[in-house]
């Protein structure tokens, strides 16, 4: 799993980095579910809309993401610190 930093445009658009688009074979016009959980916004690619809407599918994706982060030694604190540093850099 790649971890990248992106930003939102004035129109609310978020760019998915090119390396991730290539790796996942993302094409223009693809659709995503957007989950808002606490202070986290998570995109889930829609391949089968009915299946993607289920809570179980989301939980499966979310668990696997944290499992990968944990295996790489990335903690919630690390993520929070990276976000804080990025925001500081952006506002400098």
Gaussian input, Z-matrix of N, CA and C with variables (Angstrom, degrees):
# hf/3-21g

backbone

0 1
 N
 C     1     B1
 C     2     B2     1     A1
 N     3     B3     2     A2     1     D1
 C     4     B4     3     A3     2     D2
 C     5     B5     4     A4     3     D3
 N     6     B6     5     A5     4     D4
 C     7     B7     6     A6     5     D5
 C     8     B8     7     A7     6     D6
 N     9     B9     8     A8     7     D7
 C    10    B10     9     A9     8     D8
 C    11    B11    10    A10     9     D9
 N    12    B12    11    A11    10    D10
 C    13    B13    12    A12    11    D11
 C    14    B14    13    A13    12    D12
 N    15    B15    14    A14    13    D13
 C    16    B16    15    A15    14    D14
 C    17    B17    16    A16    15    D15
 N    18    B18    17    A17    16    D16
 C    19    B19    18    A18    17    D17
 C    20    B20    19    A19    18    D18
 N    21    B21    20    A20    19    D19
 C    22    B22    21    A21    20    D20
 C    23    B23    22    A22    21    D21
 N    24    B24    23    A23    22    D22
 C    25    B25    24    A24    23    D23
 C    26    B26    25    A25    24    D24
 N    27    B27    26    A26    25    D25
 C    28    B28    27    A27    26    D26
 C    29    B29    28    A28    27    D27
 N    30    B30    29    A29    28    D28
 C    31    B31    30    A30    29    D29
 C    32    B32    31    A31    30    D30
 N    33    B33    32    A32    31    D31
 C    34    B34    33    A33    32    D32
 C    35    B35    34    A34    33    D33
 N    36    B36    35    A35    34    D34
 C    37    B37    36    A36    35    D35
 C    38    B38    37    A37    36    D36
 N    39    B39    38    A38    37    D37
 C    40    B40    39    A39    38    D38
 C    41    B41    40    A40    39    D39
 N    42    B42    41    A41    40    D40
 C    43    B43    42    A42    41    D41
 C    44    B44    43    A43    42    D42
 N    45    B45    44    A44    43    D43
 C    46    B46    45    A45    44    D44
 C    47    B47    46    A46    45    D45
 N    48    B48    47    A47    46    D46
 C    49    B49    48    A48    47    D47
 C    50    B50    49    A49    48    D48
 N    51    B51    50    A50    49    D49
 C    52    B52    51    A51    50    D50
 C    53    B53    52    A52    51    D51
 N    54    B54    53    A53    52    D52
 C    55    B55    54    A54    53    D53
 C    56    B56    55    A55    54    D54
 N    57    B57    56    A56    55    D55
 C    58    B58    57    A57    56    D56
 C    59    B59    58    A58    57    D57
 N    60    B60    59    A59    58    D58
 C    61    B61    60    A60    59    D59
 C    62    B62    61    A61    60    D60
 N    63    B63    62    A62    61    D61
 C    64    B64    63    A63    62    D62
 C    65    B65    64    A64    63    D63
 N    66    B66    65    A65    64    D64
 C    67    B67    66    A66    65    D65
 C    68    B68    67    A67    66    D66
 N    69    B69    68    A68    67    D67
 C    70    B70    69    A69    68    D68
 C    71    B71    70    A70    69    D69
 N    72    B72    71    A71    70    D70
 C    73    B73    72    A72    71    D71
 C    74    B74    73    A73    72    D72
 N    75    B75    74    A74    73    D73
 C    76    B76    75    A75    74    D74
 C    77    B77    76    A76    75    D75
 N    78    B78    77    A77    76    D76
 C    79    B79    78    A78    77    D77
 C    80    B80    79    A79    78    D78
 N    81    B81    80    A80    79    D79
 C    82    B82    81    A81    80    D80
 C    83    B83    82    A82    81    D81
 N    84    B84    83    A83    82    D82
 C    85    B85    84    A84    83    D83
 C    86    B86    85    A85    84    D84
 N    87    B87    86    A86    85    D85
 C    88    B88    87    A87    86    D86
 C    89    B89    88    A88    87    D87
 N    90    B90    89    A89    88    D88
 C    91    B91    90    A90    89    D89
 C    92    B92    91    A91    90    D90
 N    93    B93    92    A92    91    D91
 C    94    B94    93    A93    92    D92
 C    95    B95    94    A94    93    D93
 N    96    B96    95    A95    94    D94
 C    97    B97    96    A96    95    D95
 C    98    B98    97    A97    96    D96
 N    99    B99    98    A98    97    D97
 C   100   B100    99    A99    98    D98
 C   101   B101   100   A100    99    D99
 N   102   B102   101   A101   100   D100
 C   103   B103   102   A102   101   D101
 C   104   B104   103   A103   102   D102
 N   105   B105   104   A104   103   D103
 C   106   B106   105   A105   104   D104
 C   107   B107   106   A106   105   D105
 N   108   B108   107   A107   106   D106
 C   109   B109   108   A108   107   D107
 C   110   B110   109   A109   108   D108
 N   111   B111   110   A110   109   D109
 C   112   B112   111   A111   110   D110
 C   113   B113   112   A112   111   D111
 N   114   B114   113   A113   112   D112
 C   115   B115   114   A114   113   D113
 C   116   B116   115   A115   114   D114
 N   117   B117   116   A116   115   D115
 C   118   B118   117   A117   116   D116
 C   119   B119   118   A118   117   D117
 N   120   B120   119   A119   118   D118
 C   121   B121   120   A120   119   D119
 C   122   B122   121   A121   120   D120
 N   123   B123   122   A122   121   D121
 C   124   B124   123   A123   122   D122
 C   125   B125   124   A124   123   D123
 N   126   B126   125   A125   124   D124
 C   127   B127   126   A126   125   D125
 C   128   B128   127   A127   126   D126
 N   129   B129   128   A128   127   D127
 C   130   B130   129   A129   128   D128
 C   131   B131   130   A130   129   D129
 N   132   B132   131   A131   130   D130
 C   133   B133   132   A132   131   D131
 C   134   B134   133   A133   132   D132
 N   135   B135   134   A134   133   D133
 C   136   B136   135   A135   134   D134
 C   137   B137   136   A136   135   D135
 N   138   B138   137   A137   136   D136
 C   139   B139   138   A138   137   D137
 C   140   B140   139   A139   138   D138
 N   141   B141   140   A140   139   D139
 C   142   B142   141   A141   140   D140
 C   143   B143   142   A142   141   D141
 N   144   B144   143   A143   142   D142
 C   145   B145   144   A144   143   D143
 C   146   B146   145   A145   144   D144
 N   147   B147   146   A146   145   D145
 C   148   B148   147   A147   146   D146
 C   149   B149   148   A148   147   D147
 N   150   B150   149   A149   148   D148
 C   151   B151   150   A150   149   D149
 C   152   B152   151   A151   150   D150
 N   153   B153   152   A152   151   D151
 C   154   B154   153   A153   152   D152
 C   155   B155   154   A154   153   D153
 N   156   B156   155   A155   154   D154
 C   157   B157   156   A156   155   D155
 C   158   B158   157   A157   156   D156
 N   159   B159   158   A158   157   D157
 C   160   B160   159   A159   158   D158
 C   161   B161   160   A160   159   D159
 N   162   B162   161   A161   160   D160
 C   163   B163   162   A162   161   D161
 C   164   B164   163   A163   162   D162
 N   165   B165   164   A164   163   D163
 C   166   B166   165   A165   164   D164
 C   167   B167   166   A166   165   D165
 N   168   B168   167   A167   166   D166
 C   169   B169   168   A168   167   D167
 C   170   B170   169   A169   168   D168
 N   171   B171   170   A170   169   D169
 C   172   B172   171   A171   170   D170
 C   173   B173   172   A172   171   D171
 N   174   B174   173   A173   172   D172
 C   175   B175   174   A174   173   D173
 C   176   B176   175   A175   174   D174
 N   177   B177   176   A176   175   D175
 C   178   B178   177   A177   176   D176
 C   179   B179   178   A178   177   D177
 N   180   B180   179   A179   178   D178
 C   181   B181   180   A180   179   D179
 C   182   B182   181   A181   180   D180
 N   183   B183   182   A182   181   D181
 C   184   B184   183   A183   182   D182
 C   185   B185   184   A184   183   D183
 N   186   B186   185   A185   184   D184
 C   187   B187   186   A186   185   D185
 C   188   B188   187   A187   186   D186
 N   189   B189   188   A188   187   D187
 C   190   B190   189   A189   188   D188
 C   191   B191   190   A190   189   D189
 N   192   B192   191   A191   190   D190
 C   193   B193   192   A192   191   D191
 C   194   B194   193   A193   192   D192
 N   195   B195   194   A194   193   D193
 C   196   B196   195   A195   194   D194
 C   197   B197   196   A196   195   D195
 N   198   B198   197   A197   196   D196
 C   199   B199   198   A198   197   D197
 C   200   B200   199   A199   198   D198
 N   201   B201   200   A200   199   D199
 C   202   B202   201   A201   200   D200
 C   203   B203   202   A202   201   D201
 N   204   B204   203   A203   202   D202
 C   205   B205   204   A204   203   D203
 C   206   B206   205   A205   204   D204
 N   207   B207   206   A206   205   D205
 C   208   B208   207   A207   206   D206
 C   209   B209   208   A208   207   D207
 N   210   B210   209   A209   208   D208
 C   211   B211   210   A210   209   D209
 C   212   B212   211   A211   210   D210
 N   213   B213   212   A212   211   D211
 C   214   B214   213   A213   212   D212
 C   215   B215   214   A214   213   D213
 N   216   B216   215   A215   214   D214
 C   217   B217   216   A216   215   D215
 C   218   B218   217   A217   216   D216
 N   219   B219   218   A218   217   D217
 C   220   B220   219   A219   218   D218
 C   221   B221   220   A220   219   D219
 N   222   B222   221   A221   220   D220
 C   223   B223   222   A222   221   D221
 C   224   B224   223   A223   222   D222
 N   225   B225   224   A224   223   D223
 C   226   B226   225   A225   224   D224
 C   227   B227   226   A226   225   D225
 N   228   B228   227   A227   226   D226
 C   229   B229   228   A228   227   D227
 C   230   B230   229   A229   228   D228
 N   231   B231   230   A230   229   D229
 C   232   B232   231   A231   230   D230
 C   233   B233   232   A232   231   D231
 N   234   B234   233   A233   232   D232
 C   235   B235   234   A234   233   D233
 C   236   B236   235   A235   234   D234
 N   237   B237   236   A236   235   D235
 C   238   B238   237   A237   236   D236
 C   239   B239   238   A238   237   D237
 N   240   B240   239   A239   238   D238
 C   241   B241   240   A240   239   D239
 C   242   B242   241   A241   240   D240
 N   243   B243   242   A242   241   D241
 C   244   B244   243   A243   242   D242
 C   245   B245   244   A244   243   D243
 N   246   B246   245   A245   244   D244
 C   247   B247   246   A246   245   D245
 C   248   B248   247   A247   246   D246
 N   249   B249   248   A248   247   D247
 C   250   B250   249   A249   248   D248
 C   251   B251   250   A250   249   D249
 N   252   B252   251   A251   250   D250
 C   253   B253   252   A252   251   D251
 C   254   B254   253   A253   252   D252
 N   255   B255   254   A254   253   D253
 C   256   B256   255   A255   254   D254
 C   257   B257   256   A256   255   D255
 N   258   B258   257   A257   256   D256
 C   259   B259   258   A258   257   D257
 C   260   B260   259   A259   258   D258
 N   261   B261   260   A260   259   D259
 C   262   B262   261   A261   260   D260
 C   263   B263   262   A262   261   D261
 N   264   B264   263   A263   262   D262
 C   265   B265   264   A264   263   D263
 C   266   B266   265   A265   264   D264
 N   267   B267   266   A266   265   D265
 C   268   B268   267   A267   266   D266
 C   269   B269   268   A268   267   D267
 N   270   B270   269   A269   268   D268
 C   271   B271   270   A270   269   D269
 C   272   B272   271   A271   270   D270
 N   273   B273   272   A272   271   D271
 C   274   B274   273   A273   272   D272
 C   275   B275   274   A274   273   D273

   B1=1.4529
   B2=1.5177
   B3=1.3344
   B4=1.4535
   B5=1.5211
   B6=1.3169
   B7=1.4526
   B8=1.5143
   B9=1.3220
   B10=1.4525
   B11=1.5212
   B12=1.3143
   B13=1.4598
   B14=1.5244
   B15=1.3170
   B16=1.4523
   B17=1.5206
   B18=1.3039
   B19=1.4601
   B20=1.5222
   B21=1.3076
   B22=1.4428
   B23=1.5341
   B24=1.3275
   B25=1.4580
   B26=1.5267
   B27=1.3234
   B28=1.4706
   B29=1.5272
   B30=1.3271
   B31=1.4684
   B32=1.5312
   B33=1.3379
   B34=1.4622
   B35=1.5203
   B36=1.3163
   B37=1.4572
   B38=1.5282
   B39=1.3428
   B40=1.4579
   B41=1.5227
   B42=1.3126
   B43=1.4610
   B44=1.5210
   B45=1.3299
   B46=1.4611
   B47=1.5275
   B48=1.3459
   B49=1.4648
   B50=1.5343
   B51=1.3216
   B52=1.4617
   B53=1.5275
   B54=1.3336
   B55=1.4682
   B56=1.5246
   B57=1.3225
   B58=1.4644
   B59=1.5287
   B60=1.3395
   B61=1.4707
   B62=1.5205
   B63=1.3278
   B64=1.4704
   B65=1.5196
   B66=1.3338
   B67=1.4687
   B68=1.5292
   B69=1.3254
   B70=1.4599
   B71=1.5226
   B72=1.3335
   B73=1.4516
   B74=1.5204
   B75=1.3262
   B76=1.4690
   B77=1.5248
   B78=1.3092
   B79=1.4645
   B80=1.5218
   B81=1.3200
   B82=1.4621
   B83=1.5283
   B84=1.3191
   B85=1.4568
   B86=1.5174
   B87=1.3435
   B88=1.4695
   B89=1.5149
   B90=1.3189
   B91=1.4581
   B92=1.5230
   B93=1.3417
   B94=1.4552
   B95=1.5229
   B96=1.3145
   B97=1.4575
   B98=1.5153
   B99=1.3234
   B100=1.4553
   B101=1.5254
   B102=1.3315
   B103=1.4562
   B104=1.5180
   B105=1.3204
   B106=1.4622
   B107=1.5185
   B108=1.3226
   B109=1.4555
   B110=1.5196
   B111=1.3344
   B112=1.4630
   B113=1.5194
   B114=1.3312
   B115=1.4633
   B116=1.5264
   B117=1.3514
   B118=1.4566
   B119=1.5183
   B120=1.3114
   B121=1.4554
   B122=1.5219
   B123=1.3243
   B124=1.4565
   B125=1.5210
   B126=1.3296
   B127=1.4581
   B128=1.5208
   B129=1.3358
   B130=1.4613
   B131=1.5123
   B132=1.3269
   B133=1.4589
   B134=1.5312
   B135=1.3149
   B136=1.4646
   B137=1.5227
   B138=1.3125
   B139=1.4652
   B140=1.5272
   B141=1.3038
   B142=1.4609
   B143=1.5186
   B144=1.3297
   B145=1.4582
   B146=1.5205
   B147=1.3095
   B148=1.4664
   B149=1.5232
   B150=1.3013
   B151=1.4632
   B152=1.5253
   B153=1.3478
   B154=1.4630
   B155=1.5221
   B156=1.3202
   B157=1.4522
   B158=1.5246
   B159=1.3012
   B160=1.4586
   B161=1.5166
   B162=1.3065
   B163=1.4499
   B164=1.5293
   B165=1.3151
   B166=1.4655
   B167=1.5225
   B168=1.3299
   B169=1.4676
   B170=1.5182
   B171=1.3266
   B172=1.4555
   B173=1.5153
   B174=1.3233
   B175=1.4622
   B176=1.5261
   B177=1.3080
   B178=1.4692
   B179=1.5301
   B180=1.3192
   B181=1.4707
   B182=1.5180
   B183=1.3198
   B184=1.4594
   B185=1.5308
   B186=1.3330
   B187=1.4676
   B188=1.5201
   B189=1.3222
   B190=1.4687
   B191=1.5257
   B192=1.3311
   B193=1.4661
   B194=1.5194
   B195=1.3371
   B196=1.4668
   B197=1.5248
   B198=1.3196
   B199=1.4673
   B200=1.5353
   B201=1.3202
   B202=1.4723
   B203=1.5257
   B204=1.3272
   B205=1.4701
   B206=1.5225
   B207=1.3138
   B208=1.4630
   B209=1.5306
   B210=1.3276
   B211=1.4689
   B212=1.5250
   B213=1.3280
   B214=1.4692
   B215=1.5204
   B216=1.3343
   B217=1.4568
   B218=1.5148
   B219=1.3224
   B220=1.4678
   B221=1.5211
   B222=1.3218
   B223=1.4592
   B224=1.5240
   B225=1.3295
   B226=1.4618
   B227=1.5267
   B228=1.3313
   B229=1.4643
   B230=1.5337
   B231=1.3358
   B232=1.4674
   B233=1.5291
   B234=1.3137
   B235=1.4577
   B236=1.5262
   B237=1.3256
   B238=1.4681
   B239=1.5271
   B240=1.3428
   B241=1.4645
   B242=1.5302
   B243=1.3335
   B244=1.4701
   B245=1.5276
   B246=1.3129
   B247=1.4662
   B248=1.5268
   B249=1.3125
   B250=1.4732
   B251=1.5283
   B252=1.3378
   B253=1.4658
   B254=1.5321
   B255=1.3203
   B256=1.4578
   B257=1.5301
   B258=1.3244
   B259=1.4681
   B260=1.5180
   B261=1.3528
   B262=1.4612
   B263=1.5287
   B264=1.3304
   B265=1.4641
   B266=1.5316
   B267=1.3129
   B268=1.4569
   B269=1.5268
   B270=1.3129
   B271=1.4645
   B272=1.5315
   B273=1.3266
   B274=1.4718
   B275=1.5232
   A1=108.65
   A2=115.99
   A3=120.96
   A4=109.69
   A5=116.15
   A6=121.28
   A7=106.57
   A8=116.00
   A9=122.30
   A10=108.87
   A11=116.85
   A12=122.15
   A13=106.83
   A14=115.44
   A15=121.54
   A16=107.77
   A17=116.95
   A18=119.04
   A19=109.75
   A20=115.04
   A21=121.65
   A22=109.26
   A23=115.87
   A24=120.66
   A25=109.71
   A26=115.68
   A27=120.55
   A28=111.67
   A29=117.29
   A30=121.84
   A31=112.11
   A32=116.95
   A33=120.28
   A34=114.49
   A35=117.58
   A36=120.96
   A37=110.06
   A38=114.94
   A39=121.26
   A40=108.00
   A41=116.52
   A42=121.91
   A43=109.47
   A44=115.67
   A45=120.47
   A46=105.40
   A47=117.65
   A48=120.24
   A49=113.04
   A50=115.35
   A51=122.73
   A52=112.79
   A53=118.18
   A54=120.31
   A55=111.33
   A56=116.99
   A57=120.97
   A58=110.02
   A59=117.23
   A60=119.90
   A61=110.82
   A62=116.62
   A63=120.46
   A64=110.69
   A65=116.81
   A66=121.28
   A67=111.79
   A68=116.65
   A69=120.89
   A70=113.00
   A71=117.36
   A72=120.58
   A73=113.02
   A74=116.79
   A75=121.21
   A76=110.10
   A77=114.68
   A78=121.10
   A79=109.90
   A80=115.97
   A81=121.72
   A82=109.77
   A83=115.77
   A84=120.88
   A85=115.13
   A86=117.73
   A87=119.24
   A88=109.48
   A89=115.39
   A90=120.83
   A91=110.52
   A92=113.92
   A93=121.35
   A94=109.67
   A95=115.85
   A96=120.58
   A97=106.03
   A98=117.55
   A99=121.85
   A100=107.37
   A101=115.88
   A102=122.05
   A103=109.24
   A104=116.48
   A105=122.75
   A106=107.08
   A107=116.40
   A108=121.71
   A109=107.95
   A110=114.97
   A111=121.94
   A112=108.47
   A113=118.90
   A114=121.91
   A115=110.83
   A116=116.72
   A117=121.65
   A118=109.93
   A119=116.23
   A120=121.84
   A121=106.20
   A122=116.07
   A123=121.39
   A124=109.25
   A125=116.17
   A126=121.79
   A127=109.08
   A128=116.75
   A129=122.72
   A130=107.35
   A131=116.31
   A132=121.47
   A133=109.39
   A134=115.85
   A135=120.58
   A136=108.88
   A137=115.62
   A138=120.43
   A139=108.50
   A140=115.40
   A141=122.08
   A142=105.29
   A143=117.10
   A144=122.53
   A145=113.37
   A146=119.21
   A147=120.33
   A148=110.98
   A149=117.34
   A150=120.93
   A151=110.61
   A152=116.34
   A153=120.52
   A154=111.97
   A155=117.92
   A156=120.78
   A157=113.10
   A158=117.95
   A159=118.89
   A160=111.26
   A161=114.74
   A162=120.69
   A163=111.21
   A164=117.28
   A165=120.99
   A166=111.73
   A167=116.72
   A168=120.44
   A169=110.58
   A170=116.48
   A171=120.11
   A172=111.05
   A173=116.84
   A174=120.68
   A175=111.05
   A176=117.08
   A177=121.66
   A178=110.49
   A179=116.91
   A180=121.44
   A181=110.44
   A182=116.04
   A183=120.29
   A184=111.60
   A185=117.42
   A186=121.21
   A187=111.09
   A188=116.55
   A189=119.18
   A190=111.39
   A191=117.60
   A192=121.29
   A193=110.60
   A194=116.57
   A195=119.54
   A196=111.60
   A197=117.80
   A198=121.08
   A199=110.14
   A200=116.18
   A201=120.79
   A202=110.03
   A203=116.53
   A204=120.31
   A205=110.05
   A206=117.15
   A207=121.37
   A208=110.83
   A209=117.05
   A210=120.43
   A211=111.79
   A212=116.46
   A213=121.55
   A214=111.99
   A215=115.80
   A216=119.88
   A217=114.02
   A218=117.34
   A219=121.49
   A220=108.64
   A221=115.98
   A222=120.85
   A223=110.47
   A224=116.25
   A225=120.22
   A226=109.84
   A227=116.10
   A228=120.62
   A229=110.28
   A230=116.64
   A231=120.92
   A232=111.05
   A233=116.00
   A234=120.96
   A235=109.98
   A236=116.32
   A237=120.88
   A238=111.03
   A239=117.31
   A240=121.27
   A241=111.26
   A242=116.97
   A243=120.64
   A244=110.35
   A245=116.04
   A246=120.13
   A247=110.21
   A248=116.57
   A249=121.19
   A250=110.45
   A251=117.20
   A252=121.19
   A253=110.60
   A254=116.89
   A255=120.93
   A256=110.48
   A257=116.08
   A258=119.58
   A259=111.54
   A260=116.47
   A261=121.03
   A262=110.00
   A263=116.18
   A264=121.89
   A265=110.62
   A266=116.17
   A267=121.93
   A268=111.60
   A269=116.60
   A270=121.26
   A271=113.31
   A272=117.61
   A273=121.19
   A274=111.38
   D1=129.42
   D2=176.17
   D3=-89.76
   D4=145.24
   D5=174.47
   D6=-119.75
   D7=122.88
   D8=-177.50
   D9=-129.58
   D10=164.14
   D11=173.80
   D12=-112.47
   D13=136.18
   D14=178.36
   D15=-134.86
   D16=175.15
   D17=178.11
   D18=-137.69
   D19=162.54
   D20=-179.07
   D21=-98.15
   D22=140.13
   D23=177.85
   D24=-81.54
   D25=173.36
   D26=178.56
   D27=-63.32
   D28=-19.37
   D29=178.67
   D30=-93.85
   D31=6.28
   D32=178.53
   D33=83.23
   D34=11.66
   D35=-179.91
   D36=-87.10
   D37=139.85
   D38=178.79
   D39=-118.33
   D40=131.12
   D41=-179.55
   D42=-88.05
   D43=129.83
   D44=171.65
   D45=-89.37
   D46=121.55
   D47=-175.52
   D48=-52.55
   D49=145.71
   D50=-175.00
   D51=-55.43
   D52=-43.30
   D53=-179.25
   D54=-58.90
   D55=-40.41
   D56=179.81
   D57=-71.01
   D58=-41.05
   D59=177.79
   D60=-59.40
   D61=-44.24
   D62=179.78
   D63=-65.35
   D64=-47.48
   D65=-177.70
   D66=-59.68
   D67=-38.82
   D68=-177.01
   D69=-93.93
   D70=-3.76
   D71=179.35
   D72=67.46
   D73=34.61
   D74=-178.86
   D75=-75.78
   D76=136.48
   D77=179.81
   D78=-120.34
   D79=158.36
   D80=177.59
   D81=-54.57
   D82=137.27
   D83=176.89
   D84=92.63
   D85=-6.71
   D86=178.52
   D87=-63.25
   D88=152.48
   D89=-177.39
   D90=-111.03
   D91=151.89
   D92=-179.05
   D93=-135.55
   D94=145.19
   D95=166.80
   D96=-82.64
   D97=144.55
   D98=178.86
   D99=-118.07
   D100=118.49
   D101=179.63
   D102=-103.89
   D103=132.79
   D104=176.63
   D105=-112.88
   D106=105.99
   D107=-179.14
   D108=-124.84
   D109=111.29
   D110=-176.52
   D111=54.46
   D112=-116.65
   D113=-179.56
   D114=-105.48
   D115=24.69
   D116=-177.46
   D117=-117.30
   D118=134.75
   D119=173.91
   D120=-116.19
   D121=122.12
   D122=-174.71
   D123=-122.40
   D124=132.11
   D125=176.61
   D126=-98.38
   D127=136.06
   D128=175.87
   D129=-125.25
   D130=117.06
   D131=179.93
   D132=-61.94
   D133=135.74
   D134=179.48
   D135=-95.20
   D136=116.36
   D137=173.49
   D138=-108.54
   D139=-41.62
   D140=178.10
   D141=-131.84
   D142=100.10
   D143=-170.10
   D144=-52.12
   D145=-45.98
   D146=-177.84
   D147=-63.77
   D148=-44.21
   D149=-179.78
   D150=-66.67
   D151=-41.25
   D152=-177.28
   D153=-65.00
   D154=-25.87
   D155=-178.33
   D156=-74.64
   D157=-15.56
   D158=-175.45
   D159=-72.36
   D160=144.58
   D161=179.08
   D162=-64.37
   D163=-35.39
   D164=179.19
   D165=-60.95
   D166=-40.93
   D167=178.97
   D168=-62.89
   D169=-43.96
   D170=178.41
   D171=-62.08
   D172=-46.54
   D173=-179.96
   D174=-58.63
   D175=-39.53
   D176=178.64
   D177=-61.36
   D178=-45.46
   D179=179.60
   D180=-64.43
   D181=-45.70
   D182=-177.17
   D183=-64.71
   D184=-42.24
   D185=177.94
   D186=-61.23
   D187=-43.72
   D188=-178.25
   D189=-66.14
   D190=-33.90
   D191=178.58
   D192=-63.57
   D193=-48.01
   D194=179.73
   D195=-68.52
   D196=-31.48
   D197=177.30
   D198=-63.27
   D199=-43.72
   D200=178.41
   D201=-64.96
   D202=-44.81
   D203=179.24
   D204=-60.20
   D205=-43.91
   D206=-179.84
   D207=-63.06
   D208=-40.85
   D209=-179.84
   D210=-65.13
   D211=-24.17
   D212=178.28
   D213=-95.67
   D214=4.80
   D215=178.00
   D216=77.42
   D217=18.53
   D218=179.90
   D219=-91.23
   D220=122.55
   D221=179.83
   D222=-104.01
   D223=168.02
   D224=175.89
   D225=-61.07
   D226=-34.14
   D227=178.07
   D228=-64.60
   D229=-42.05
   D230=177.59
   D231=-58.78
   D232=-44.27
   D233=-179.89
   D234=-63.27
   D235=-46.48
   D236=179.91
   D237=-60.60
   D238=-42.01
   D239=179.56
   D240=-66.14
   D241=-39.07
   D242=178.53
   D243=-64.43
   D244=-42.27
   D245=178.03
   D246=-62.96
   D247=-44.28
   D248=179.87
   D249=-61.57
   D250=-44.41
   D251=179.86
   D252=-64.49
   D253=-40.81
   D254=179.38
   D255=-63.32
   D256=-45.36
   D257=179.59
   D258=-62.70
   D259=-39.13
   D260=178.53
   D261=-63.83
   D262=-45.96
   D263=178.91
   D264=-61.44
   D265=-42.75
   D266=-178.46
   D267=-64.13
   D268=-37.80
   D269=-177.33
   D270=-86.71
   D271=-3.41
   D272=-178.46
   D273=-77.57

